[in-house]
Amino acid sequence: MSPVRVVSLVPSLTEAVAVSAPGALVAATDWCTHPAGLDVARVGGTKNPAVDRVTALAPDLVIANEEENRQPDLDALRAAGLDVLVTHVRTLPQAFGELDRVLSACGVRTRPRWLDEAEAAWETPPASDEVRTAVVPVWRRPWMVLGRDTFAGDLLARLGVRTLYADHAERYPRVPLDELRAARPDLVVLPDEPYRFTADDGPEAFPGIPCALLSGRHLTWYGPSLTEAPDVLGRAVRAAHV
């Protein structure tokens, strides 16, 4: 049986397929940085994939995500006759379920060890002495934060961090900086993607509030990084300081 030829438009799914179904991946986006040294064709960004390039590769399957990819691009790929699998991930259990679905569609017949290890790691995440409130910016200029119903917010909640805008009507609300400061969270969580917050770009906007600089890959990707995520994120949160 010939291997399934896969194009991935989602960085975390690219990593999951690459390590679980060697040889299946024929193309990925320019933002697909893992695993290191990935040698496949590139088809543009997650928000602007080159539909003609994807179509020319004649893949058996294109994998995408309802949040990371735009509906018009997915419609165009389907109109070109391609099979497009779209994942929906808002919680950790959803992520595990969708990973099983994607890997099965990519021809993986035996559940990979890393997926079992990831589930085990999240069964007993690092214990927190108390629940802390947090503002979690994902962009600045304008400031945007985690709101309701997000995968990253679910992970943080499992580590004892409650996002202050978890009940907001929007999933990624724009909130003025003065309002974020006035909310007086216990800490500010600053991931390095999609906006690349750093020690010199982000904490200065929140004087007097502890800031945790986090790995965006461990906070927002659902794939092999989930095996390390509880420890990586837990350490960063505990290290938060003014």
Phi and psi in degrees as GROMACS dihedral restraints (atoms count N, CA, C in turn):
[ dihedral_restraints ]
;  ai    aj    ak    al  type     phi  dphi    fc
    3     4     5     6     1   -71.0    20    10
    4     5     6     7     1   144.1    20    10
    6     7     8     9     1   -66.6    20    10
    7     8     9    10     1   150.8    20    10
    9    10    11    12     1   -70.2    20    10
   10    11    12    13     1   132.8    20    10
   12    13    14    15     1   -93.3    20    10
   13    14    15    16     1   120.4    20    10
   15    16    17    18     1  -121.2    20    10
   16    17    18    19     1   136.5    20    10
   18    19    20    21     1  -111.7    20    10
   19    20    21    22     1   127.1    20    10
   21    22    23    24     1  -108.8    20    10
   22    23    24    25     1   130.4    20    10
   24    25    26    27     1  -107.5    20    10
   25    26    27    28     1    16.0    20    10
   27    28    29    30     1  -132.6    20    10
   28    29    30    31     1   117.0    20    10
   30    31    32    33     1   -52.7    20    10
   31    32    33    34     1   -44.9    20    10
   33    34    35    36     1   -67.8    20    10
   34    35    36    37     1   -35.9    20    10
   36    37    38    39     1   -71.9    20    10
   37    38    39    40     1   -31.8    20    10
   39    40    41    42     1   -58.4    20    10
   40    41    42    43     1   -47.5    20    10
   42    43    44    45     1   -63.1    20    10
   43    44    45    46     1   -43.7    20    10
   45    46    47    48     1   -61.0    20    10
   46    47    48    49     1   -44.0    20    10
   48    49    50    51     1   -71.0    20    10
   49    50    51    52     1   -41.7    20    10
   51    52    53    54     1   -60.2    20    10
   52    53    54    55     1   -39.5    20    10
   54    55    56    57     1   -87.1    20    10
   55    56    57    58     1   -16.8    20    10
   57    58    59    60     1  -104.2    20    10
   58    59    60    61     1   -23.5    20    10
   60    61    62    63     1  -136.7    20    10
   61    62    63    64     1    68.6    20    10
   63    64    65    66     1   -54.1    20    10
   64    65    66    67     1   131.4    20    10
   66    67    68    69     1    93.9    20    10
   67    68    69    70     1   -14.0    20    10
   69    70    71    72     1   -77.2    20    10
   70    71    72    73     1   -33.8    20    10
   72    73    74    75     1   -78.7    20    10
   73    74    75    76     1   123.6    20    10
   75    76    77    78     1  -107.9    20    10
   76    77    78    79     1   -18.4    20    10
   78    79    80    81     1  -161.6    20    10
   79    80    81    82     1   157.3    20    10
   81    82    83    84     1  -152.7    20    10
   82    83    84    85     1   175.1    20    10
   84    85    86    87     1   -80.4    20    10
   85    86    87    88     1   168.8    20    10
   87    88    89    90     1   -65.8    20    10
   88    89    90    91     1   -20.0    20    10
   90    91    92    93     1   -90.9    20    10
   91    92    93    94     1    -0.3    20    10
   93    94    95    96     1   -82.9    20    10
   94    95    96    97     1    95.5    20    10
   96    97    98    99     1  -100.1    20    10
   97    98    99   100     1    -6.9    20    10
   99   100   101   102     1  -128.6    20    10
  100   101   102   103     1   146.5    20    10
  102   103   104   105     1   -69.2    20    10
  103   104   105   106     1   160.4    20    10
  105   106   107   108     1   -59.8    20    10
  106   107   108   109     1   140.6    20    10
  108   109   110   111     1    78.2    20    10
  109   110   111   112     1    15.4    20    10
  111   112   113   114     1   -58.6    20    10
  112   113   114   115     1   121.8    20    10
  114   115   116   117     1  -114.6    20    10
  115   116   117   118     1    83.5    20    10
  117   118   119   120     1  -138.2    20    10
  118   119   120   121     1   166.5    20    10
  120   121   122   123     1   -63.4    20    10
  121   122   123   124     1   150.3    20    10
  123   124   125   126     1  -112.1    20    10
  124   125   126   127     1   140.0    20    10
  126   127   128   129     1  -126.4    20    10
  127   128   129   130     1    30.6    20    10
  129   130   131   132     1    94.2    20    10
  130   131   132   133     1  -161.2    20    10
  132   133   134   135     1   -90.8    20    10
  133   134   135   136     1   174.3    20    10
  135   136   137   138     1   -68.7    20    10
  136   137   138   139     1   -32.7    20    10
  138   139   140   141     1   -92.2    20    10
  139   140   141   142     1   -12.0    20    10
  141   142   143   144     1  -143.8    20    10
  142   143   144   145     1    57.1    20    10
  144   145   146   147     1   -66.3    20    10
  145   146   147   148     1   148.9    20    10
  147   148   149   150     1   -80.3    20    10
  148   149   150   151     1    97.5    20    10
  150   151   152   153     1   -58.6    20    10
  151   152   153   154     1   -38.2    20    10
  153   154   155   156     1   -65.3    20    10
  154   155   156   157     1   -37.0    20    10
  156   157   158   159     1   -68.2    20    10
  157   158   159   160     1   -41.4    20    10
  159   160   161   162     1   -62.0    20    10
  160   161   162   163     1   -46.0    20    10
  162   163   164   165     1   -62.6    20    10
  163   164   165   166     1   -39.8    20    10
  165   166   167   168     1   -63.7    20    10
  166   167   168   169     1   -25.5    20    10
  168   169   170   171     1   -76.7    20    10
  169   170   171   172     1   -13.2    20    10
  171   172   173   174     1    49.4    20    10
  172   173   174   175     1    53.8    20    10
  174   175   176   177     1   -71.7    20    10
  175   176   177   178     1   157.3    20    10
  177   178   179   180     1   -77.2    20    10
  178   179   180   181     1   -25.2    20    10
  180   181   182   183     1  -152.3    20    10
  181   182   183   184     1   137.3    20    10
  183   184   185   186     1  -113.5    20    10
  184   185   186   187     1   128.2    20    10
  186   187   188   189     1  -107.8    20    10
  187   188   189   190     1   135.6    20    10
  189   190   191   192     1  -143.5    20    10
  190   191   192   193     1   179.2    20    10
  192   193   194   195     1  -138.2    20    10
  193   194   195   196     1   140.2    20    10
  195   196   197   198     1   -63.3    20    10
  196   197   198   199     1   -22.6    20    10
  198   199   200   201     1   -96.3    20    10
  199   200   201   202     1   -39.0    20    10
  201   202   203   204     1   -81.9    20    10
  202   203   204   205     1   -25.1    20    10
  204   205   206   207     1  -116.1    20    10
  205   206   207   208     1   151.8    20    10
  207   208   209   210     1   -89.2    20    10
  208   209   210   211     1   141.1    20    10
  210   211   212   213     1   -58.6    20    10
  211   212   213   214     1   -41.3    20    10
  213   214   215   216     1   -59.2    20    10
  214   215   216   217     1   -35.5    20    10
  216   217   218   219     1   -68.4    20    10
  217   218   219   220     1   -41.5    20    10
  219   220   221   222     1   -65.8    20    10
  220   221   222   223     1   -38.8    20    10
  222   223   224   225     1   -63.3    20    10
  223   224   225   226     1   -40.4    20    10
  225   226   227   228     1   -65.7    20    10
  226   227   228   229     1   -38.3    20    10
  228   229   230   231     1   -66.5    20    10
  229   230   231   232     1   -41.4    20    10
  231   232   233   234     1   -66.4    20    10
  232   233   234   235     1   -38.7    20    10
  234   235   236   237     1   -63.4    20    10
  235   236   237   238     1   -26.5    20    10
  237   238   239   240     1   -81.8    20    10
  238   239   240   241     1     1.2    20    10
  240   241   242   243     1    94.0    20    10
  241   242   243   244     1    10.6    20    10
  243   244   245   246     1   -90.9    20    10
  244   245   246   247     1   149.3    20    10
  246   247   248   249     1   -85.7    20    10
  247   248   249   250     1   118.7    20    10
  249   250   251   252     1  -117.0    20    10
  250   251   252   253     1   121.1    20    10
  252   253   254   255     1  -101.9    20    10
  253   254   255   256     1   121.6    20    10
  255   256   257   258     1  -111.0    20    10
  256   257   258   259     1   123.8    20    10
  258   259   260   261     1   -89.2    20    10
  259   260   261   262     1   153.2    20    10
  261   262   263   264     1  -129.6    20    10
  262   263   264   265     1   112.4    20    10
  264   265   266   267     1  -132.9    20    10
  265   266   267   268     1   112.2    20    10
  267   268   269   270     1  -122.5    20    10
  268   269   270   271     1   -15.1    20    10
  270   271   272   273     1  -138.2    20    10
  271   272   273   274     1   166.4    20    10
  273   274   275   276     1   -63.3    20    10
  274   275   276   277     1   -46.0    20    10
  276   277   278   279     1   -59.1    20    10
  277   278   279   280     1   -37.4    20    10
  279   280   281   282     1   -61.8    20    10
  280   281   282   283     1   -40.6    20    10
  282   283   284   285     1   -60.0    20    10
  283   284   285   286     1   -46.0    20    10
  285   286   287   288     1   -63.4    20    10
  286   287   288   289     1   -41.0    20    10
  288   289   290   291     1   -64.6    20    10
  289   290   291   292     1   -42.0    20    10
  291   292   293   294     1   -70.0    20    10
  292   293   294   295     1   -34.8    20    10
  294   295   296   297     1   -62.7    20    10
  295   296   297   298     1   -42.7    20    10
  297   298   299   300     1   -58.6    20    10
  298   299   300   301     1   -44.1    20    10
  300   301   302   303     1   -64.8    20    10
  301   302   303   304     1   -44.6    20    10
  303   304   305   306     1   -64.4    20    10
  304   305   306   307     1   -48.2    20    10
  306   307   308   309     1   -65.2    20    10
  307   308   309   310     1   -37.2    20    10
  309   310   311   312     1   -62.7    20    10
  310   311   312   313     1   -43.0    20    10
  312   313   314   315     1   -65.7    20    10
  313   314   315   316     1   -25.0    20    10
  315   316   317   318     1   -88.0    20    10
  316   317   318   319     1     5.7    20    10
  318   319   320   321     1    94.1    20    10
  319   320   321   322     1     7.4    20    10
  321   322   323   324     1   -79.2    20    10
  322   323   324   325     1   119.1    20    10
  324   325   326   327     1   -98.6    20    10
  325   326   327   328     1   -21.7    20    10
  327   328   329   330     1  -115.9    20    10
  328   329   330   331     1   125.5    20    10
  330   331   332   333     1   -57.7    20    10
  331   332   333   334     1   126.2    20    10
  333   334   335   336     1   -66.6    20    10
  334   335   336   337     1   148.0    20    10
  336   337   338   339     1   -60.0    20    10
  337   338   339   340     1   -38.3    20    10
  339   340   341   342     1   -61.0    20    10
  340   341   342   343     1   -30.8    20    10
  342   343   344   345     1   -71.2    20    10
  343   344   345   346     1   -39.6    20    10
  345   346   347   348     1   -64.3    20    10
  346   347   348   349     1   -40.6    20    10
  348   349   350   351     1   -65.5    20    10
  349   350   351   352     1   -36.6    20    10
  351   352   353   354     1   -65.4    20    10
  352   353   354   355     1   -44.3    20    10
  354   355   356   357     1   -61.8    20    10
  355   356   357   358     1   -41.5    20    10
  357   358   359   360     1   -64.1    20    10
  358   359   360   361     1   -39.8    20    10
  360   361   362   363     1   -62.8    20    10
  361   362   363   364     1   -34.4    20    10
  363   364   365   366     1   -88.3    20    10
  364   365   366   367     1    -8.0    20    10
  366   367   368   369     1   -68.3    20    10
  367   368   369   370     1   -32.9    20    10
  369   370   371   372     1  -133.8    20    10
  370   371   372   373     1    69.8    20    10
  372   373   374   375     1   -65.7    20    10
  373   374   375   376     1   163.5    20    10
  375   376   377   378     1   -52.1    20    10
  376   377   378   379     1   129.6    20    10
  378   379   380   381     1   -68.2    20    10
  379   380   381   382     1   144.4    20    10
  381   382   383   384     1  -116.9    20    10
  382   383   384   385     1   135.6    20    10
  384   385   386   387     1   -67.6    20    10
  385   386   387   388     1   -29.9    20    10
  387   388   389   390     1  -154.8    20    10
  388   389   390   391     1   157.0    20    10
  390   391   392   393     1   -80.1    20    10
  391   392   393   394     1   127.8    20    10
  393   394   395   396     1  -111.8    20    10
  394   395   396   397     1   146.6    20    10
  396   397   398   399     1   -90.4    20    10
  397   398   399   400     1   149.2    20    10
  399   400   401   402     1  -146.9    20    10
  400   401   402   403     1   147.9    20    10
  402   403   404   405     1  -100.8    20    10
  403   404   405   406     1   133.4    20    10
  405   406   407   408     1  -124.3    20    10
  406   407   408   409     1    87.5    20    10
  408   409   410   411     1   -67.8    20    10
  409   410   411   412     1   141.5    20    10
  411   412   413   414     1  -118.1    20    10
  412   413   414   415     1    -5.1    20    10
  414   415   416   417     1  -159.6    20    10
  415   416   417   418     1   157.1    20    10
  417   418   419   420     1  -135.2    20    10
  418   419   420   421     1   158.4    20    10
  420   421   422   423     1    59.9    20    10
  421   422   423   424     1    61.1    20    10
  423   424   425   426     1   -88.7    20    10
  424   425   426   427     1   165.0    20    10
  426   427   428   429     1   -71.5    20    10
  427   428   429   430     1   129.4    20    10
  429   430   431   432     1  -131.1    20    10
  430   431   432   433     1   142.8    20    10
  432   433   434   435     1  -131.1    20    10
  433   434   435   436     1   166.0    20    10
  435   436   437   438     1   -65.9    20    10
  436   437   438   439     1   131.7    20    10
  438   439   440   441     1  -112.2    20    10
  439   440   441   442     1  -131.9    20    10
  441   442   443   444     1   -80.7    20    10
  442   443   444   445     1   155.0    20    10
  444   445   446   447     1    57.8    20    10
  445   446   447   448     1    51.9    20    10
  447   448   449   450     1  -122.3    20    10
  448   449   450   451     1   148.0    20    10
  450   451   452   453     1   -60.2    20    10
  451   452   453   454     1   -46.4    20    10
  453   454   455   456     1   -61.7    20    10
  454   455   456   457     1   -40.0    20    10
  456   457   458   459     1   -64.2    20    10
  457   458   459   460     1   -36.4    20    10
  459   460   461   462     1   -66.0    20    10
  460   461   462   463     1   -42.5    20    10
  462   463   464   465     1   -61.3    20    10
  463   464   465   466     1   -45.4    20    10
  465   466   467   468     1   -62.4    20    10
  466   467   468   469     1   -39.6    20    10
  468   469   470   471     1   -60.7    20    10
  469   470   471   472     1   -35.1    20    10
  471   472   473   474     1   -71.6    20    10
  472   473   474   475     1   -14.3    20    10
  474   475   476   477     1  -103.5    20    10
  475   476   477   478     1    10.9    20    10
  477   478   479   480     1    84.7    20    10
  478   479   480   481     1    22.6    20    10
  480   481   482   483     1  -119.9    20    10
  481   482   483   484     1   116.3    20    10
  483   484   485   486     1  -101.2    20    10
  484   485   486   487     1   121.3    20    10
  486   487   488   489     1   -74.7    20    10
  487   488   489   490     1   132.9    20    10
  489   490   491   492     1   -66.2    20    10
  490   491   492   493     1   -23.4    20    10
  492   493   494   495     1  -104.8    20    10
  493   494   495   496     1    23.4    20    10
  495   496   497   498     1   -63.7    20    10
  496   497   498   499     1   -21.4    20    10
  498   499   500   501     1  -103.3    20    10
  499   500   501   502     1    10.1    20    10
  501   502   503   504     1   -66.6    20    10
  502   503   504   505     1   151.7    20    10
  504   505   506   507     1   -64.7    20    10
  505   506   507   508     1   -26.4    20    10
  507   508   509   510     1  -104.9    20    10
  508   509   510   511     1   155.0    20    10
  510   511   512   513     1   -79.2    20    10
  511   512   513   514     1   -32.3    20    10
  513   514   515   516     1  -136.5    20    10
  514   515   516   517     1    73.2    20    10
  516   517   518   519     1   -70.3    20    10
  517   518   519   520     1   148.7    20    10
  519   520   521   522     1   -87.0    20    10
  520   521   522   523     1   124.0    20    10
  522   523   524   525     1  -130.7    20    10
  523   524   525   526     1   127.3    20    10
  525   526   527   528     1   -58.2    20    10
  526   527   528   529     1   146.4    20    10
  528   529   530   531     1   -58.4    20    10
  529   530   531   532     1   -39.3    20    10
  531   532   533   534     1   -59.9    20    10
  532   533   534   535     1   -37.2    20    10
  534   535   536   537     1   -70.1    20    10
  535   536   537   538     1   -38.6    20    10
  537   538   539   540     1   -62.7    20    10
  538   539   540   541     1   -42.8    20    10
  540   541   542   543     1   -65.9    20    10
  541   542   543   544     1   -42.0    20    10
  543   544   545   546     1   -66.6    20    10
  544   545   546   547     1   -22.0    20    10
  546   547   548   549     1   -67.2    20    10
  547   548   549   550     1   -19.3    20    10
  549   550   551   552     1    50.3    20    10
  550   551   552   553     1    60.1    20    10
  552   553   554   555     1   -69.7    20    10
  553   554   555   556     1   161.9    20    10
  555   556   557   558     1   -68.0    20    10
  556   557   558   559     1   -31.3    20    10
  558   559   560   561     1  -156.6    20    10
  559   560   561   562     1   164.3    20    10
  561   562   563   564     1  -113.3    20    10
  562   563   564   565     1   127.8    20    10
  564   565   566   567     1  -100.8    20    10
  565   566   567   568     1   122.9    20    10
  567   568   569   570     1  -121.6    20    10
  568   569   570   571     1    97.6    20    10
  570   571   572   573     1   -78.3    20    10
  571   572   573   574     1   163.1    20    10
  573   574   575   576     1   -95.9    20    10
  574   575   576   577     1    13.5    20    10
  576   577   578   579     1  -159.8    20    10
  577   578   579   580     1   150.0    20    10
  579   580   581   582     1   -72.0    20    10
  580   581   582   583     1   -32.7    20    10
  582   583   584   585     1   -86.2    20    10
  583   584   585   586     1   139.2    20    10
  585   586   587   588     1   -89.3    20    10
  586   587   588   589     1    82.7    20    10
  588   589   590   591     1   -71.9    20    10
  589   590   591   592     1   142.6    20    10
  591   592   593   594     1  -137.1    20    10
  592   593   594   595     1   178.2    20    10
  594   595   596   597     1   -60.7    20    10
  595   596   597   598     1   -25.5    20    10
  597   598   599   600     1  -102.4    20    10
  598   599   600   601     1    -0.5    20    10
  600   601   602   603     1  -141.2    20    10
  601   602   603   604     1    90.7    20    10
  603   604   605   606     1   141.7    20    10
  604   605   606   607     1   -61.2    20    10
  606   607   608   609     1   -59.4    20    10
  607   608   609   610     1   -31.6    20    10
  609   610   611   612     1   -64.2    20    10
  610   611   612   613     1   -19.3    20    10
  612   613   614   615     1   -78.7    20    10
  613   614   615   616     1   -10.1    20    10
  615   616   617   618     1  -128.6    20    10
  616   617   618   619     1    64.4    20    10
  618   619   620   621     1   -61.0    20    10
  619   620   621   622     1   135.3    20    10
  621   622   623   624     1    83.6    20    10
  622   623   624   625     1    -1.9    20    10
  624   625   626   627     1  -113.9    20    10
  625   626   627   628     1   128.1    20    10
  627   628   629   630     1   -58.4    20    10
  628   629   630   631     1   139.2    20    10
  630   631   632   633     1  -121.5    20    10
  631   632   633   634     1   135.7    20    10
  633   634   635   636     1  -111.3    20    10
  634   635   636   637     1   117.4    20    10
  636   637   638   639     1   -89.4    20    10
  637   638   639   640     1   118.0    20    10
  639   640   641   642     1  -115.5    20    10
  640   641   642   643     1   156.0    20    10
  642   643   644   645     1   -75.2    20    10
  643   644   645   646     1   116.6    20    10
  645   646   647   648     1   -62.6    20    10
  646   647   648   649     1   -33.2    20    10
  648   649   650   651     1   -62.0    20    10
  649   650   651   652     1   -39.8    20    10
  651   652   653   654     1   -79.2    20    10
  652   653   654   655     1   -20.9    20    10
  654   655   656   657     1   -90.0    20    10
  655   656   657   658     1   -31.7    20    10
  657   658   659   660     1  -119.8    20    10
  658   659   660   661     1   -14.0    20    10
  660   661   662   663     1   -88.6    20    10
  661   662   663   664     1   143.0    20    10
  663   664   665   666     1  -118.0    20    10
  664   665   666   667     1   104.6    20    10
  666   667   668   669     1  -179.2    20    10
  667   668   669   670     1  -153.1    20    10
  669   670   671   672     1   -55.9    20    10
  670   671   672   673     1   -26.3    20    10
  672   673   674   675     1   -63.1    20    10
  673   674   675   676     1   -18.3    20    10
  675   676   677   678     1   -64.8    20    10
  676   677   678   679     1   -21.6    20    10
  678   679   680   681     1   -67.4    20    10
  679   680   681   682     1   -33.7    20    10
  681   682   683   684     1   -95.0    20    10
  682   683   684   685     1   -19.8    20    10
  684   685   686   687     1   -55.3    20    10
  685   686   687   688     1   -44.0    20    10
  687   688   689   690     1   -57.5    20    10
  688   689   690   691     1   -44.5    20    10
  690   691   692   693     1   -72.2    20    10
  691   692   693   694     1   -44.1    20    10
  693   694   695   696     1   -62.3    20    10
  694   695   696   697     1   -48.4    20    10
  696   697   698   699     1   -70.2    20    10
  697   698   699   700     1   -39.8    20    10
  699   700   701   702     1   -60.7    20    10
  700   701   702   703     1   -42.6    20    10
  702   703   704   705     1   -63.7    20    10
  703   704   705   706     1   -42.1    20    10
  705   706   707   708     1   -64.9    20    10
  706   707   708   709     1   -40.5    20    10
  708   709   710   711     1   -65.4    20    10
  709   710   711   712     1   -42.6    20    10
  711   712   713   714     1   -67.2    20    10
  712   713   714   715     1   -25.1    20    10
  714   715   716   717     1   -86.8    20    10
  715   716   717   718     1    -0.6    20    10
  717   718   719   720     1   -57.3    20    10
  718   719   720   721     1   135.5    20    10
  720   721   722   723     1  -148.9    20    10
  721   722   723   724     1   165.9    20    10
